[in-house]
Amino acid sequence: MSGRLVRLDGEVGHAAAAGYGQVLFAESPLGGLLMLLGLIPLAPRAAVGAAVACTLATVLARLRGYPYAEWRRGLYGYVAALTGVFWGVLFAPTSRAWVTLGLAALVAPALTRLAHRLLTPQHLPSVALPALALTWAAWLVLAPAEPATPAGWPAQAAGWALTLAGLAVASRLLAVTALLGAVVGLAVSAALGGVGTSGIVANSVPTAIALGGVFLAFSPAALVVAAISAAIAGALWSGL
């Protein structure tokens, strides 16, 4: 019995780490762990929320007997991990916020499964839709967070270095497209007067990864599309 529990603990840790890696399309548990560590200096409350929510969702999905291969790849923890990031950034750290995050984490696997059943047969990726739905619903009951002071450059350098290392562990292509997104985000921030650099980069990087390294076949044209889209994503974030 104790040996079985040890194996289960190891599997949950593997799947939960992979689930956080899926936030940036990385399927490596080590990569996911490095990326989660990289979030700590950037947004510590978001890192805690992501770790707690992803672990809860991963355990629940295992108990409910969801497909093992998908579970082990972190696909049932990903939505909860992303939801935890949103909670930590957008909402005030009240007891209500933590309780609702726990509830959202328990709902996330079912929403993920539903999204896969509805959208995958139509060849449409659900990506962050379930996490966005949970976050939009939370706006009705949770107080927004006070504007956060951006992390200093040493903290940002450490955080993004760990994130890049995590991506490189999973795929060199992911790391290259992340660098592309970071360069584009910094350029957009500079063009806009250097305001909101961290937020712009946080939007340009995943956009570049998604289009340059995941959804489009790798090619010079795909990189151009990824760069243009990353610039638009960063500019939209700044404008909104």
N, C-alpha and C positions, 0 to 999 in steps of 0.2 A: 504493500500500500504506500509506504513512504517513498519507494523508488518511483512509483507511478506519479506521485505528487511532484517529485523533483523533475521528472520528464515534462509534466504539464507546465510547471513553472518556467522551465527552459523554453518550451514552445510558445508560451504566452509572451515571454520577453522577446523572442525572435520575431513573432508576428507583430507585436506592438511597435518594436523598433522599425520594422519594415513599413508599418502603417504610417509612421511619421515621415519616413523617407518618401512615401508616395505623394506627400504634399508637393514635392518638386519632381515627381515622376521617377524617383529612384527606388529600385526594388531591393536594395542592399540593406540588411539590418544594421551593419556597421556604418554604412553611409547615413542611415536614418538617425543613428545615435549621435554621430558627429554633427549632423545638422541640428538636432535638438540641443546639443551642447552649445552650438553656435548661436542659438536663439537666446540663451540665458543672458549674455551681456547686452543684447539688443533690446529685449523685452522680457524681463524675468517672469512677470506674472503670466504672460502668454505662454512661456515655456512650461510653467507649472500646469496651467490649464490644459495645454496640449498633451502633456504626459499623463495626467490624471484621466482625461476624457478618452484618450486613445486606449489606455489600459482597460478602463471599464467596458468600452465597446468591444474590445478584443475578447475579453473574458466572456461577455454575454453572447457574442456570436459563436464562440466555441461551445458554450453550454446549450445553445439552441441548435447545434448540429449543422451549421451552415457549411457549404462545400469547403472541404479541408484545404484543397490546393489554393483557392482564392483567399481563404482565411490566413494561411501561412504567408502569403505574399503581402499581407497587410491591407488588403482591399476593404476589409470591414472595420479597420481602425482609422483609415485615412480621413473619412468625413468627420469623425469625432475629433481627430487631431487638429484638423483645420478649424473646426468649430471652437476648440479650446484656444487657438491662436486668436480668433476673432473676439472671443469673450474677453481675453486678457488685454486686448488693445482697445476695444470699443466701449466696454461697460465698467462702471465703477465697481471696485472690489468689495461688494457687500455680501452678507450671508445669503441674501436672495439670489444674487448672481451665481454663487457657488452651487446652491441647490439646483437652480435651473440648468446650470452646466451639466451637473450629474444626470438630470432628467434627459437633457438633450443627448448626452453620450449614450444613454440606454435606448433612445429612439433611433439614433444614427444607423445602426446596422440594418434595421427594418427599412428605413428610408433608402439606404444604399441598395438593398436587395430589390426594392420596388422600382427604383430608378433604372437598375440594370435590366429588369424584366420589361419595362416600358420602352426604354430608349435603345438598348443594345440591338434588338431585332430590327430597328429602323436605322442602324449604323450611325447612331448619334451618341457621342460620349456624354455621360452625365457630369463628369468632372466634379465641380464644386457645387452643383445645384442643390443637393440636399443640405450642405452646410450653409449655403446662402439662405435657404428657406428657414432653417432653424434660427439663423441670426436675425432675419427680418421679423420673425415672430417674436423674438426676444425684445425687440425695440418697444413692443407694446407694454412690457411689464418691468423693464430694467432701466435704471438711471444711466445716462452716458458717463463715460470716464472724463475726468478733467484732462485738458490738453497736456500731453506728456512732454517733458523736456527731452529733446533728442539725446541719444547716447553720445558720449564724446568720441573723438576719432580713434583713440586706442581701443575702446570697447567695440566700435564699429569694425575696425580692422580685424580684431580677434574673431568677432562673430561671423563676418563674411569669409574670413580665411577658413574657419571650421566648416562653414556651409559649402564652400568650394571643394574642400577636401572630401566632404561626404559625397558630393556629386561625382568627384573624380573616382572615388572608390567604386561607385556604381557604374559609371560610364564616362569615358573621356569626352564623348559627344555632348553629354549633359553639361560637363564642366566648361567646354568651349562655348556653348550657347549661353551659359550663365555669364561668362565673361563678356560676351557680346552684349547681353542685356544690361550688364553693369556699366559698360562703357557708354552705351546709348543713354542710359538713365542719367549718368553724370553729365553728359553733354546737354540733355534736355534741362536738367537742373541749372546748369551754368547759363543756358540761353534764357532761362526764366529769372535770372538774378540770384541763383543759389538758394532759393527758398524751398524747404521741404525735400531736401536731397534724399534722406533715408526713405521717405514714403514713395518718392518717385522711383528709386532703385528697387524697392520692394515690389513694385508693380511691373517694372520693365523686365526684371530678371525672369520671373516665372512665365511671362508672355513670350520672351525670346526662347526659353527652354521648350515650351509647349509647341511652338510653331517651327523652330529650327531643329529640334532634336527628337520630337515625338510624333506629331500629327502629319508632318510633311516629310517626304523622303529627302534625305540630306543632299543638298546641291547648292551651288552659288545662288540660284534663284530663291531657294528656301531661306537662305541666310538673309537675303535682301528683304524678303517678306517679314521675317522675324524681326529684323532691325527696325523696319518701318512700323510694325505693329507695337514693338516695345516702346518706341518714341510716342506713339499715340496713347498707349496705356499710361505712360508716365505723365503726359500732358493732361490727360483726362483726370487722373488722380489729383493733380495740382489744381485743376480748375474746379473740381467738385469739393 
